[in-house]
Amino acid sequence: MKINVAHIREKSTTGGWIDFAVFDAKSNSGSQFDNQNLLQQLTLKARGSGLKIDQAALAFRQNGRAQFFGSKNLVQHLSRAGVPGWTHTIDA
């Protein structure tokens, strides 16, 4: 199964750079535990393919709205900015 990924580098609020990944995915159950496991698996897979990732999150639609799960600061940023454009795909 192919998963869309947005791999983006942005300036942090402290002046450095943050590399983050957003995955177009949600666990089958949607539980916090399963979403955390899925996020960890996808992050490891993306890192294994050469992507540098400081923070990561899942992005999915629920009840017609974009929802995010993952690193707290990244989720807050995505909640304001919205779902980024997909830049890569990975096999999961």
FIGU-546693 format. One record per atom (N, C-alpha, C): residue in three letters; x, y, z. Coordinates in steps of 0.2 Angstrom, whole numbers, padded with zeros to 4 digits, always signed. Example, Ala and Ser with C-alpha at 12.3 -4.5 7.8 and 13.67 -1.06 7.14 Angstrom:
BEGIN
ALA+0066-0028+0039;ALA+0062-0022+0039;ALA+0066-0016+0039;SER+0064-0011+0035;SER+0068-0005+0036;SER+0064+0000+0039;
END
This chain:
BEGIN
MET+0004-0006+0000;MET+0000+0000+0000;MET+0004+0006+0000;LYS+0003+0011-0004;LYS+0007+0017-0005;LYS+0004+0022+0000;ILE+0008+0026+0004;ILE+0006+0031+0008;ILE+0009+0038+0006;ASN+0005+0043+0005;ASN+0007+0049+0004;ASN+0011+0052+0010;VAL+0016+0056+0008;VAL+0020+0059+0013;VAL+0022+0066+0011;ALA+0021+0071+0016;ALA+0024+0078+0015;ALA+0030+0078+0019;HIS+0036+0079+0016;HIS+0042+0080+0019;HIS+0044+0087+0018;ILE+0044+0091+0024;ILE+0045+0098+0023;ILE+0050+0101+0029;ARG+0054+0106+0027;ARG+0059+0109+0031;ARG+0057+0116+0032;GLU+0056+0118+0038;GLU+0054+0125+0040;GLU+0058+0128+0045;LYS+0058+0134+0046;LYS+0061+0138+0051;LYS+0057+0137+0057;SER+0061+0135+0063;SER+0057+0135+0069;SER+0057+0141+0073;THR+0053+0142+0078;THR+0052+0148+0081;THR+0058+0150+0085;THR+0063+0145+0086;THR+0069+0147+0089;THR+0075+0149+0085;GLY+0073+0149+0078;GLY+0078+0151+0073;GLY+0081+0145+0069;GLY+0081+0139+0072;GLY+0084+0134+0068;GLY+0080+0131+0063;TRP+0081+0125+0061;TRP+0077+0122+0056;TRP+0074+0115+0058;ILE+0068+0114+0056;ILE+0064+0108+0058;ILE+0062+0104+0052;ASP+0064+0098+0052;ASP+0062+0093+0046;ASP+0056+0089+0049;PHE+0050+0090+0045;PHE+0045+0086+0048;PHE+0042+0082+0042;ALA+0038+0077+0044;ALA+0034+0072+0039;ALA+0027+0072+0042;VAL+0023+0072+0037;VAL+0016+0071+0038;VAL+0013+0066+0033;PHE+0010+0061+0036;PHE+0008+0055+0033;PHE+0001+0055+0032;ASP-0002+0053+0026;ASP-0009+0053+0024;ASP-0011+0046+0026;ALA-0012+0045+0033;ALA-0014+0038+0035;ALA-0017+0039+0042;LYS-0021+0034+0044;LYS-0024+0033+0051;LYS-0025+0025+0052;SER-0024+0023+0058;SER-0024+0016+0059;SER-0031+0014+0058;ASN-0032+0007+0057;ASN-0039+0005+0056;ASN-0044+0006+0062;SER-0041+0005+0068;SER-0046+0006+0074;SER-0047+0014+0075;GLY-0042+0018+0074;GLY-0042+0025+0075;GLY-0040+0026+0082;SER-0038+0021+0086;SER-0037+0022+0093;SER-0030+0026+0094;GLN-0029+0029+0099;GLN-0023+0033+0101;GLN-0017+0028+0101;PHE-0017+0022+0104;PHE-0012+0017+0104;PHE-0010+0015+0097;ASP-0015+0013+0093;ASP-0014+0011+0086;ASP-0011+0016+0081;ASN-0014+0022+0082;ASN-0011+0028+0078;ASN-0004+0029+0080;GLN-0002+0029+0087;GLN+0005+0030+0089;GLN+0009+0024+0086;ASN+0007+0018+0086;ASN+0011+0013+0083;ASN+0012+0014+0075;LEU+0007+0016+0072;LEU+0007+0017+0064;LEU+0012+0023+0063;LEU+0011+0028+0067;LEU+0015+0034+0066;LEU+0023+0032+0067;GLN+0024+0028+0072;GLN+0031+0026+0073;GLN+0034+0021+0067;GLN+0029+0017+0065;GLN+0031+0013+0059;GLN+0033+0017+0053;LEU+0028+0021+0051;LEU+0029+0025+0045;LEU+0035+0030+0046;THR+0036+0033+0052;THR+0042+0037+0053;THR+0049+0033+0052;LEU+0049+0027+0055;LEU+0055+0023+0054;LEU+0056+0021+0047;LYS+0051+0019+0043;LYS+0051+0018+0036;LYS+0053+0024+0032;ALA+0051+0030+0033;ALA+0053+0036+0030;ALA+0060+0037+0031;ARG+0062+0037+0037;ARG+0069+0038+0039;ARG+0074+0033+0036;GLY+0071+0027+0035;GLY+0075+0021+0032;GLY+0076+0023+0024;SER+0072+0027+0021;SER+0072+0028+0014;SER+0076+0035+0013;GLY+0079+0038+0019;GLY+0084+0043+0018;GLY+0081+0050+0020;LEU+0075+0050+0023;LEU+0072+0057+0025;LEU+0074+0058+0032;LYS+0076+0065+0033;LYS+0077+0067+0040;LYS+0071+0069+0043;ILE+0069+0067+0049;ILE+0063+0068+0052;ILE+0064+0070+0059;ASP+0062+0076+0061;ASP+0063+0078+0068;ASP+0056+0077+0072;GLN+0051+0079+0068;GLN+0044+0078+0071;GLN+0040+0075+0065;ALA+0034+0071+0067;ALA+0030+0068+0062;ALA+0023+0068+0065;ALA+0018+0067+0060;ALA+0011+0067+0062;ALA+0007+0063+0056;LEU+0002+0061+0058;LEU-0003+0058+0054;LEU-0008+0063+0052;ALA-0011+0063+0046;ALA-0016+0068+0044;ALA-0022+0063+0040;PHE-0028+0065+0043;PHE-0033+0061+0040;PHE-0040+0065+0041;ARG-0045+0063+0037;ARG-0051+0066+0037;ARG-0056+0062+0042;GLN-0059+0065+0046;GLN-0064+0062+0051;GLN-0070+0067+0051;ASN-0076+0064+0050;ASN-0082+0068+0050;ASN-0081+0074+0046;GLY-0078+0074+0040;GLY-0077+0079+0035;GLY-0072+0084+0037;ARG-0068+0083+0042;ARG-0063+0088+0044;ARG-0056+0085+0044;ALA-0051+0089+0043;ALA-0044+0087+0044;ALA-0043+0086+0051;GLN-0040+0080+0052;GLN-0038+0079+0059;GLN-0030+0077+0059;PHE-0027+0078+0065;PHE-0020+0077+0065;PHE-0018+0073+0071;PHE-0013+0069+0071;PHE-0011+0065+0077;PHE-0003+0065+0076;GLY+0000+0066+0082;GLY+0007+0066+0082;GLY+0011+0071+0086;SER+0017+0073+0085;SER+0021+0078+0089;SER+0016+0084+0090;LYS+0016+0085+0097;LYS+0012+0091+0099;LYS+0013+0097+0095;ASN+0019+0100+0094;ASN+0020+0106+0091;ASN+0018+0106+0084;LEU+0020+0100+0081;LEU+0018+0099+0074;LEU+0011+0099+0073;VAL+0007+0096+0077;VAL+0000+0095+0076;VAL-0003+0102+0077;GLN-0001+0106+0082;GLN-0003+0113+0083;GLN-0002+0117+0076;HIS+0004+0117+0074;HIS+0006+0120+0067;HIS+0001+0118+0062;LEU+0000+0112+0061;LEU-0004+0109+0056;LEU-0012+0111+0057;SER-0014+0112+0063;SER-0020+0114+0064;SER-0022+0121+0062;ARG-0016+0125+0062;ARG-0017+0132+0059;ARG-0016+0132+0052;ALA-0011+0128+0049;ALA-0009+0129+0042;ALA-0013+0124+0038;GLY-0015+0119+0040;GLY-0019+0114+0036;GLY-0014+0109+0033;VAL-0017+0104+0030;VAL-0013+0098+0027;VAL-0009+0101+0021;PRO-0002+0099+0022;PRO+0003+0102+0017;PRO+0002+0097+0010;GLY+0005+0100+0005;GLY+0005+0096-0001;GLY+0009+0090-0001;TRP+0007+0084-0004;TRP+0011+0078-0003;TRP+0018+0079-0008;THR+0023+0076-0005;THR+0030+0077-0009;THR+0033+0070-0011;HIS+0031+0065-0007;HIS+0033+0058-0008;HIS+0028+0053-0007;THR+0030+0047-0009;THR+0026+0041-0007;THR+0030+0036-0004;ILE+0028+0032+0001;ILE+0032+0026+0004;ILE+0027+0020+0003;ASP+0030+0014+0003;ASP+0027+0008+0003;ASP+0026+0006+0010;ALA+0020+0004+0012;ALA+0019+0002+0019;ALA+0016-0005+0020;
END
